[in-house]
Amino acid sequence: MIRTPLRPLARILAARAHGTDPDVIEAENLRQRNDVRRDDLRRRAEGRLFVLVLCFVAAFTTVGVRMAALASSDPQEPRLAAAGEAIVATRADITDRNGRLLATNLDTHSLYAQPRHLVDPSRAARELATVFPDLDAAALERRFTDGRKFLWIKKKLSPEQMQAVHDIGEPGLLFGPREMRLYPNGRLAAHVLGGASFGREGVHSAEVIGTAGIEKAFDAYLRDPGLGGAPLVTSLDLRVQAATRTVLAGGMELLNAKGASAVLMDVQTGEILSLVSLPDFDPNDRPRPLARGDQSDSPLFNRALQGVYELGSVFKIFTAAQALELGLANENTVLDTSGPMRISGFPIREFRNKDFGAISVGEIIVVSSNRGTARLALQIGAARQKAFLGKFGFLVPTELEVVEAPTGRPLYPERWQELSTVTISYGHGISTSPVHLAAGYASLVNGGTRVRPTLLRQPGPQQGERLISEATSDAVRRMLRAVVTDGTASFAEVPGYAVGGKTGTADKPRPAGGGYYDDKVISTFASFFPADAPRYVLVVTFDEPQETSGTEPRRTAGWTAVPVASEITRRIAPLLGLRPHVEAAPWPALTPAASRVAE
Amino acid sequence: MRGFVLIPSILAVLGLAFWAYQENYRTQAAQQRAETLARDIGALRERLALMEAEWAYLNRPLRLAELAELNFDRLKLQPFAPTQFGKLEEIAYPPDPTELIVDGIVEARGTLTDGVDPAGDWP
């Protein structure tokens, strides 16, 4: 570029000659040069801005076009993600602790009709009525011809039924895929599983929702697609559940009982290995709740969890344990249990008006003395008794993971007076469920720490707060073991397994209020085994049992719940892997070789 | 001079375009295969679930108990009982196999060392 000099000699000289200021010329030239430079810089900056604008326009156009494309196109699964960990859209399975299926899904079909595509509605209705005997041909034909465009006929079809409908050959009868919930074990564990039904239904699919039990409590979890097909593992053991149910059902029949329940619980982990309530139902075909009458008579009613009963003498051990824990007595402290005894004008009697005289605390438990526990309870007092039972969870519903758990709310007197203290000490005036009782016994015998019942498999023992000392727990175990060896539960002995436990026979209260029935009882046996190092607690309860092998009907737990619990223990202990402690026959005496030579 | 740069560049662009074209089709083929496989896996999963459900149904404890009862004459199956636990000491150890061999030789030849030089070289 040819630079213009700032002070061109010719003009300077001319200016000097004219006597004007030559600096003006220089300033003028400098201004011109700066103008040129300014224009140049501006052009360059404008160019850069333009490029930048182009970039932004391109970027925003790309984003906009992509958004419009996403918004207007049909949703599509990512094509390559399918190969990885699949998102499983089906409801998760439920298994027992060993992975055996308790609930799974089965693909089936639903049947619907589009009446305007039907060739011959009356023939279709007739044929359908022969395939499905529960359908009425006339009603179906009326619905086919009343102008509607769409009609559900069946929610679930078996493959045979589907083929039969195919064979009708009507283009207006159509099938939609359906996923149904299947409980392969039928009635086993029905109360725990609950049941499932269809929620919102479409032609191509229907959502399966839990209607009761663990299915409803874990509904959101089971439907979570992110599980990747992992099942919900419960604490139940299918084999134990089957054995328990078989024995309990047999016992219920022999004893002419109205209902029965059994709860088996691990004393360390709180896992419920078996929970049976009879009568039960088939969750594949869940019956409707009773339209009238007492819901507790329905097979849907979970007696082990929802049924709160006055369980009777099984509570005596809690009174004894508290007296030991407070240092008011020890196992060998002798108390006078002779009558008469009146609390607030109410006579406290023994079973069949017996009189046991002066006996020790241990013997009070063994012979199940009402007056003995009453005396202990009077020493303990109402406030401390209520607090103690509260710590064992007897005053609130259990937190079991089924939707019915909150309905098993214990009943106890609002004003816990002296008479309540006395009656509650032997299990009257407080109503709890068998699951409560099992959890209470587990906390008593496991060394004295609180365990909460759970239906999910646990990785290890619960670290609950301490309720009673180890020494008290040991004493409780000895006293309960003595009930079986010397007391009211002599039928509970199972060869090889040392069983400890306590019987309870409580008269049933009349529903309308006003006293108790003379001939209807709730008999309970709460037991644990092995007695020296307890692993499991088993609570067996019968509703209105009656043992009729003798001359007069026997209803006490020792004759009803105890033999059944004993048979359950005999059946399930080997299944639980417990080795029986058998007194081994002595080995033939060995004769030292030297002595034989000497002979 | 300019041609020396331009011609190889054009050739390179042509080559790359050809390669990209091929890669594109190979990717599409692989994707289709992956989709087919995913569909197959899904179908197999469904079949597996069905079979597991059937297995669970056929092996439900109440049915097995019924079958055991029906076939009691042949199988004599009974519920697991505490008496079936054994002790290690109660199991008879199998006889020592070397002893069997030795017994066989003794039976055949009368004595083990007969005709064998005990001090002879071992192989």
Interface residues (C-beta under 8 A of the other chain):
Chain A: R79 L80 A82 A83 A86 T90 R100 L101 T104 N105 L106 D107 L182 P184 N185 G186 R187 L188 L238 R239 Q241 A242 A243 T246 V494 P495 G496 Y497 R570 R571 A573 P574 L575 R579 P580 A584
Chain B: Q31 A34 E35 L37 A38 I41 G42 E46 A49 L50 E52 A53 A56 Y57 R60 P61 L62 A65 P79 F80 A81 P82 T83 Q84 F85 K87
